[in-house]
Amino acid sequence: MPSGSSNRTAGEAPGRAREPVLSQDPHAVREPRENNLERAIGHAVRERRKRLGITSADLAATTGLSPGMLSKIENGNISPSLTTLQLLARSLGMPITGFFRGYEEVRNAVFVKAGEGIELERRGTRAGHQYNLLGHIHENTSGVTVEPYLITLTTDSDVFPTFQHTGMEFLYMLEGEVLYRHGDRHFHMLPGDSLFFDADTPHGPAELLVLPARYLSVIAYPQSGTG
C-alpha cells in the first residue's frame, strides 16, 4: 500500500516540519475599523501613500497641499473638500471611492451550529461523497472566496481520485482512514493528518480504508473579476 513520501531533509529532527517563513503575523494587532469618516479617509490616504513608497513631502508637493494640511488629513483632524480628494486620488492613482472603503465596508462572519451545515450537491456527490458547507461569505475584502466543507465517506461512497479545480485546498482528517491521491503521489491519511495542495492537480480519495471517514476540506480561490 503506497503512502505519503517524506520531504524531510538530512539532519532534520523526525516528526518536526521545517518552519516556513511567513510574510504575515497572524497575531498582529491591526487598527480597528474606522467609525469616523475623516479618520477613514486619513487612514486610506496614509496607507496608499506608504504602499507606493511616497513621502508626505512628496505627496504634498504633488497635490499642492501644505505638509501641515496633509498631516491633518492623514490624522483625521479635518474633513477634506471634494476638490482636495480629487487631487489626492489623482496623485495616489486611486478612485475617490477608495477613500471611503474603510468607513463603509462591513466585515461579515458566519456561525454554524453543530449538525446545521448546508448539505449540497457538488461534483463528488455523484460518487456518494456527502458535502456539508460550513459557511460562506459572498462578498469580502480579501479578493478570495473560501469554501469550508465537512466531507463524509461511507460504505455507499466510491473512490474518486480525479477531482480538479482552481485554487488551493486544505484537508484535515477527523475520522476513519483514507488513501488520498494528489497527482502522482498518495498520502495515507489518519485522524489528525492534514494535506495542503494545489487543487488544479487531479486529487481525491483513491482507497477508502476505514469507514466512515470524515475530513474538513477548505477550498480557496480568487473571486470573480480579481486576479
C-alpha positions as CSV (number, residue, x, y, z in Angstrom):
1,M,0.0,0.0,0.0
2,P,1.6,3.3,-1.0
3,S,1.9,6.1,1.5
4,G,2.9,9.8,1.5
5,S,6.6,10.3,0.9
6,S,8.6,12.4,3.3
7,N,10.1,15.8,2.4
8,R,12.4,15.8,5.5
9,T,16.0,16.8,4.7
10,A,19.1,15.2,6.2
11,G,19.7,16.2,9.8
12,E,16.2,17.4,10.4
13,A,14.5,16.1,13.5
14,P,11.9,13.4,12.7
15,G,8.3,14.4,13.3
16,R,9.0,18.1,13.0
17,A,8.3,20.0,9.9
18,R,10.6,22.8,8.8
19,E,9.2,26.2,9.9
20,P,8.1,28.2,6.9
21,V,8.9,31.8,6.6
22,L,5.5,33.6,6.6
23,S,5.0,37.2,5.5
24,Q,2.1,37.9,7.8
25,D,1.9,37.7,11.6
26,P,-1.4,36.0,12.5
27,H,-1.3,37.6,15.9
28,A,-0.6,41.2,14.8
29,V,-2.9,43.8,16.1
30,R,-4.4,46.0,13.3
31,E,-6.0,49.3,13.6
32,P,-9.8,48.9,14.2
33,R,-12.3,49.7,11.5
34,E,-12.8,53.4,11.3
35,N,-16.1,54.6,12.8
36,N,-15.4,58.2,11.8
37,L,-15.4,59.4,8.2
38,E,-12.5,61.8,8.5
39,R,-10.3,59.1,10.1
40,A,-11.3,56.6,7.5
41,I,-10.2,59.0,4.7
42,G,-7.0,59.8,6.5
43,H,-6.1,56.2,7.1
44,A,-6.8,55.4,3.4
45,V,-4.5,58.2,2.3
46,R,-1.7,57.3,4.6
47,E,-1.9,53.5,3.7
48,R,-1.9,54.2,0.0
49,R,1.0,56.7,0.2
50,K,3.1,54.2,2.2
51,R,2.2,51.4,-0.1
52,L,3.5,53.5,-3.1
53,G,6.7,54.5,-1.1
54,I,5.8,58.2,-1.3
55,T,6.9,60.6,1.5
56,S,4.5,63.1,3.0
57,A,6.6,65.9,1.5
58,D,6.4,64.4,-2.0
59,L,2.7,63.9,-1.8
60,A,2.2,67.5,-0.5
61,A,4.3,68.9,-3.4
62,T,2.4,66.8,-6.0
63,T,-1.0,67.9,-4.8
64,G,-0.1,71.5,-3.9
65,L,-1.2,70.9,-0.3
66,S,0.9,72.2,2.6
67,P,2.6,69.5,4.6
68,G,0.6,70.7,7.6
69,M,-2.7,70.3,5.8
70,L,-1.7,66.8,4.6
71,S,-0.8,65.8,8.1
72,K,-4.2,66.9,9.4
73,I,-5.9,64.9,6.6
74,E,-4.0,61.7,7.4
75,N,-4.6,62.1,11.1
76,G,-8.4,62.6,10.5
77,N,-8.3,66.0,12.1
78,I,-10.2,67.8,9.2
79,S,-12.7,67.0,6.6
80,P,-11.1,67.5,3.2
81,S,-13.1,69.1,0.4
82,L,-14.1,67.2,-2.8
83,T,-11.5,69.1,-4.7
84,T,-8.8,68.1,-2.3
85,L,-9.9,64.4,-2.5
86,Q,-9.8,64.7,-6.3
87,L,-6.2,65.9,-6.1
88,L,-5.2,63.2,-3.7
89,A,-6.9,60.5,-5.7
90,R,-5.1,61.6,-8.9
91,S,-1.7,61.7,-7.2
92,L,-2.2,58.4,-5.5
93,G,-3.6,56.6,-8.6
94,M,-6.9,55.5,-7.0
95,P,-10.6,56.3,-7.3
96,I,-12.1,58.7,-4.9
97,T,-14.4,55.9,-3.6
98,G,-11.3,54.1,-2.3
99,F,-11.1,56.7,0.5
100,F,-14.4,55.6,1.9
101,R,-14.0,51.8,1.9
102,G,-12.7,51.6,5.5
103,Y,-15.8,53.5,6.6
104,E,-18.5,51.7,4.5
105,E,-17.3,48.1,4.4
106,V,-19.0,45.5,6.6
107,R,-16.9,42.6,7.9
108,N,-19.1,39.5,7.9
109,A,-18.9,36.4,9.9
110,V,-20.9,33.1,9.6
111,F,-21.7,30.9,12.6
112,V,-22.9,27.3,12.0
113,K,-24.1,25.2,14.9
114,A,-23.1,21.5,15.0
115,G,-25.1,19.5,12.5
116,E,-26.5,22.5,10.8
117,G,-24.2,22.8,7.8
118,I,-25.9,23.1,4.4
119,E,-25.9,19.8,2.6
120,L,-25.4,20.5,-1.1
121,E,-24.6,18.9,-4.4
122,R,-21.0,19.1,-5.7
123,R,-19.1,17.0,-8.2
124,G,-18.2,14.5,-5.5
125,T,-21.8,13.7,-4.6
126,R,-22.0,11.6,-7.7
127,A,-19.6,9.2,-6.0
128,G,-21.6,9.1,-2.8
129,H,-19.5,11.8,-1.0
130,Q,-21.6,13.9,1.4
131,Y,-20.7,17.6,1.4
132,N,-21.8,19.9,4.2
133,L,-21.0,23.6,3.6
134,L,-19.9,25.0,7.0
135,G,-20.1,28.7,5.9
136,H,-19.8,31.1,3.0
137,I,-19.4,34.8,2.7
138,H,-20.4,36.1,-0.7
139,E,-18.6,39.4,-0.5
140,N,-15.4,40.1,1.4
141,T,-12.4,42.4,1.2
142,S,-9.7,39.8,0.7
143,G,-10.4,39.1,-3.0
144,V,-10.5,35.4,-2.2
145,T,-13.5,33.0,-1.9
146,V,-13.2,30.4,0.8
147,E,-15.5,27.3,1.0
148,P,-15.2,25.2,4.1
149,Y,-16.8,21.7,3.9
150,L,-17.3,18.7,6.1
151,I,-17.0,15.7,3.8
152,T,-18.3,12.3,4.9
153,L,-17.5,9.0,3.2
154,T,-19.4,5.8,3.9
155,T,-19.8,2.3,2.5
156,D,-22.0,3.9,-0.2
157,S,-19.1,6.1,-1.3
158,D,-16.9,5.3,-4.3
159,V,-13.3,6.3,-4.8
160,F,-12.9,9.4,-6.9
161,P,-9.2,10.4,-7.2
162,T,-9.6,12.8,-10.2
163,F,-11.2,16.0,-8.7
164,Q,-9.6,19.0,-10.4
165,H,-10.5,22.7,-9.9
166,T,-8.8,26.1,-9.5
167,G,-7.4,27.3,-6.2
168,M,-5.8,25.8,-3.2
169,E,-7.3,23.1,-0.9
170,F,-6.6,22.1,2.7
171,L,-7.7,18.8,4.2
172,Y,-7.8,17.8,7.9
173,M,-8.7,14.2,8.7
174,L,-11.2,13.8,11.6
175,E,-12.3,10.2,11.5
176,G,-11.5,7.0,9.5
177,E,-8.7,6.2,7.2
178,V,-8.2,7.2,3.5
179,L,-5.5,6.9,0.9
180,Y,-5.6,10.3,-0.7
181,R,-4.2,10.9,-4.2
182,H,-2.6,14.2,-5.3
183,G,-1.0,14.0,-8.8
184,D,1.3,11.0,-8.8
185,R,1.6,10.8,-5.0
186,H,-0.6,9.1,-2.4
187,F,-1.0,10.0,1.2
188,H,-2.2,7.6,3.9
189,M,-4.4,9.9,6.0
190,L,-5.3,9.2,9.6
191,P,-7.2,11.3,12.1
192,G,-5.1,14.4,12.8
193,D,-3.3,14.3,9.5
194,S,-3.6,17.3,7.1
195,L,-2.8,17.9,3.5
196,F,-2.5,21.2,1.7
197,F,-2.2,21.3,-2.1
198,D,-2.7,23.0,-5.5
199,A,-6.2,21.9,-6.4
200,D,-5.6,22.2,-10.2
201,T,-3.8,18.9,-10.0
202,P,-6.0,15.7,-10.1
203,H,-6.8,14.7,-6.5
204,G,-9.2,12.7,-4.3
205,P,-9.6,9.6,-2.2
206,A,-8.0,6.6,-4.0
207,E,-8.8,4.0,-1.3
208,L,-11.3,4.0,1.5
209,L,-9.5,2.1,4.2
210,V,-11.6,2.6,7.4
211,L,-15.2,3.9,7.2
212,P,-17.0,6.0,8.0
213,A,-14.4,8.7,7.2
214,R,-14.8,12.4,7.8
215,Y,-12.5,15.3,7.0
216,L,-12.6,19.0,6.7
217,S,-11.9,20.4,3.2
218,V,-11.2,24.2,2.9
219,I,-11.0,25.4,-0.7
220,A,-9.8,28.9,-1.6
221,Y,-9.8,30.6,-5.0
222,P,-9.8,34.1,-6.4
223,Q,-13.2,35.9,-6.5
224,S,-14.6,36.5,-9.9
225,G,-13.2,39.6,-11.5
226,T,-10.0,39.5,-9.4
227,G,-6.6,38.4,-10.4
